[in-house]
Amino acid sequence: MNMKTMKYEELLDEQLKDEEFRQAYEEHEEEFTVAREVIALRQQANMTQRELAERVGTSQPAIARLESGNYRNLSLAFLRRVADALGAVTEVHLRREKM
């Protein structure tokens, strides 16, 4: 069986062509953006999820949930601790909804 390897961006672009998927993705876009940023920063720091969790003072499953984009009730304080552990800064922006 010859399976083609697909990059995340390619897979996402393909899936976003489906209207139902696109709407669901857009509802959670901020969570996915934070997840991608945490993963990238953690990998750049050559840290495992467990190492990041230890620096943050949380569990590895909590970091896995954050990186999955499936972290509900994410607090700004927690996000700041993650950013500090990664040598990053936290930015929060508010904007009017599209009308």
C-alpha positions as CSV (number, residue, x, y, z in Angstrom):
1,M,0.0,0.0,0.0
2,N,1.5,3.3,-1.1
3,M,0.2,6.2,1.0
4,K,1.1,9.7,0.2
5,T,2.3,11.8,3.1
6,M,0.4,15.1,3.4
7,K,1.5,18.1,5.3
8,Y,-0.9,19.6,7.9
9,E,-1.6,22.7,5.8
10,E,-2.4,20.6,2.7
11,L,-4.8,18.4,4.6
12,L,-6.4,21.4,6.2
13,D,-6.8,23.2,2.8
14,E,-8.4,20.1,1.4
15,Q,-10.8,19.7,4.4
16,L,-11.8,23.4,4.4
17,K,-13.4,22.8,0.9
18,D,-16.2,21.0,2.8
19,E,-18.7,23.7,4.0
20,E,-19.7,21.8,7.2
21,F,-16.1,21.3,8.2
22,R,-15.1,24.9,7.3
23,Q,-17.9,26.3,9.5
24,A,-16.9,24.0,12.5
25,Y,-13.3,24.9,12.0
26,E,-14.0,28.7,11.9
27,E,-16.0,28.4,15.2
28,H,-12.8,27.1,16.9
29,E,-10.1,28.9,14.9
30,E,-8.6,30.7,17.8
31,E,-8.1,27.5,19.8
32,F,-6.4,25.8,16.8
33,T,-4.2,28.9,16.3
34,V,-3.1,28.8,19.9
35,A,-2.5,25.0,19.7
36,R,-0.3,25.4,16.6
37,E,1.7,28.2,18.2
38,V,2.3,26.2,21.4
39,I,3.4,23.1,19.4
40,A,5.8,25.2,17.3
41,L,7.3,27.0,20.3
42,R,7.7,23.8,22.3
43,Q,9.4,22.0,19.4
44,Q,11.7,25.0,18.8
45,A,12.7,24.7,22.4
46,N,13.3,20.9,22.0
47,M,10.9,20.2,24.8
48,T,8.5,17.3,25.2
49,Q,5.0,17.8,26.4
50,R,6.0,16.4,29.8
51,E,8.9,18.8,30.1
52,L,6.7,21.7,29.3
53,A,4.1,20.5,31.8
54,E,6.8,20.4,34.5
55,R,7.9,23.9,33.8
56,V,4.3,25.2,33.8
57,G,3.3,23.2,36.9
58,T,0.6,21.2,35.3
59,S,0.2,17.7,33.8
60,Q,1.3,16.3,30.5
61,P,-2.4,15.6,29.5
62,A,-3.2,19.2,30.1
63,I,-0.5,20.2,27.6
64,A,-1.8,17.6,25.2
65,R,-5.3,19.0,25.5
66,L,-4.0,22.5,24.9
67,E,-2.1,21.3,21.8
68,S,-5.1,19.5,20.4
69,G,-7.1,22.7,20.4
70,N,-9.6,21.0,22.7
71,Y,-8.8,22.9,25.9
72,R,-12.1,24.3,27.3
73,N,-12.2,27.1,29.8
74,L,-8.6,28.1,29.0
75,S,-7.6,30.8,31.5
76,L,-5.4,33.7,30.6
77,A,-3.3,32.9,33.7
78,F,-2.6,29.4,32.4
79,L,-1.7,30.6,29.0
80,R,0.7,33.1,30.5
81,R,2.4,30.4,32.4
82,V,2.8,28.3,29.2
83,A,4.1,31.4,27.4
84,D,6.6,32.1,30.2
85,A,7.8,28.5,30.1
86,L,8.4,28.8,26.4
87,G,10.1,32.2,26.5
88,A,7.2,33.7,24.7
89,V,4.7,36.5,25.4
90,T,0.9,36.4,25.5
91,E,-1.1,38.7,23.3
92,V,-4.9,39.0,23.5
93,H,-7.0,41.0,21.0
94,L,-10.6,41.9,20.9
95,R,-12.4,43.0,17.7
96,R,-15.9,43.5,16.6
97,E,-17.7,40.6,15.1
98,K,-18.1,40.7,11.3
99,M,-21.5,42.1,10.5
